[in-house]
């Protein structure tokens, strides 16, 4: 499969993950305590699955490119990928600062990618910081992905390195380790397929991973016992969606949300925060956020991503996703 070949089922997965996280999980943070039962055993695990899926898809798409062969290739990779997302990341940091959505010290740590290693008051931007850290590791993961044992060794090495960094951090955030296997498996399976037998085996392990996630004492989204759940379910989900013919032609709305998903993660909290001031606590605010807030996030994010795409190309062009694939 060519690196630039369109994979429509990934648009469904990414759009679903962004809609769940932005349009429900984080949106409920701004309702002023209305419907406190939204965070439960099911929704928390769906959150881990959504984030794991987004990391998996990101690694999967990056892994379809040609592996770097020398230092020049590595630098070219960093230039392309960091230019595509890091300026948008800095724009979001500035917006957080203007709207006072996070502490300046936390935003400064985010700009230098150190927030990915520390627990703190920074919210959604930690996700993009972690993704950027994974991007820095991708050339090595791509290079070693051709051999199973070699890839496993380098993945273990990176996991140990991150664990060491967290061990010396005063307040480590385990989510960096929790989602690294998801991203790594995405890179590894970018040019591989799961046959029916292996898919059935992975699905069986998913059930065991789910059971394991139920046995921890820590919050699911910060418990490393959830690691198999966060890694294996996205793999099974992508493999199953690849086989569903109905996912071959995403409707325009799915393409729009998929295209806007990265910026949606970046911008939704400041938008929700400002809208929350317009309605009192309770049902009125909830309806405002669902009926106006989420559609506004999608619209603003889509327009922002499209504008940035044209800015990068320096000429009018078709919109592309954050990983460089055309939206058609």
SULMO-V595741 format. One line per field, one symbol per residue. phi: phi as a letter, one per 40 degrees, with the letter a starting at -180 (. if undefined). psi: psi as a letter, one per 20 degrees, with the letter a starting at -180 (. if undefined). burial: + if it has 9 or more other C-alpha atoms within 8 Angstrom, else -. A space follows every 50 residues. Layout:
# SULMO-V595741
phi = ???
psi = ???
burial = ???
This chain:
# SULMO-V595741
phi = .cccccbdcccccccccccccccbdcdccbcggcfccccbdccccccccc ccccccccccccccccccbaccccccccccccccbccccccccccccccf cacdccccccccgcccbbcaccccccccccccccdcccdcccccccbccc ccccccccccccccccccccacbcccccbccccccccccdbbbccccccc ccccccccccccccbcccddcbbcccdcccccccccccccccccccccbc cdccccccccdccdccbcccccccccccbcchcdcccccccbccdccccc ccccccccdccccgadaccbcdcgcccb
psi = pqhjppnhhhhgggggghggggifghhiijjkjpmijhoahghghhgggg ghgggghghghhiirpqpiahggghhggggghhhhghhghghggghggjl irqhhhhghghjjihhippbipdhihghggghghhhigggghgiihpggg ggghghghghghhghhhiqhmqoihghhighggghgggjhkrqprhghgh gghghhghhgghiiirhrpgijpiiighghghghghgghghhiohijhnp rhgghggghigghghhihghghghhhiiqrqbhghghggghggghggggg ggggggghghggikqprqqqrhjjqqp.
burial = -------+++++++++++++++++++++-++-++--------+++-++++ ++++++++++++++---+----++--++--++++++++++-++-+++--- +++--++-+++-+++++++--+-+++-++++++++-+++-++++++---+ +--++--++--++-++--+--+++++++++++++++++++--------+- -++-++--++-++--+---+++++++++++++++++-++-++----++-+ ---++++++++-++++++++++++++--+-++-+++++++-++++-++-- ++-+++--++--------+++++-+-+-
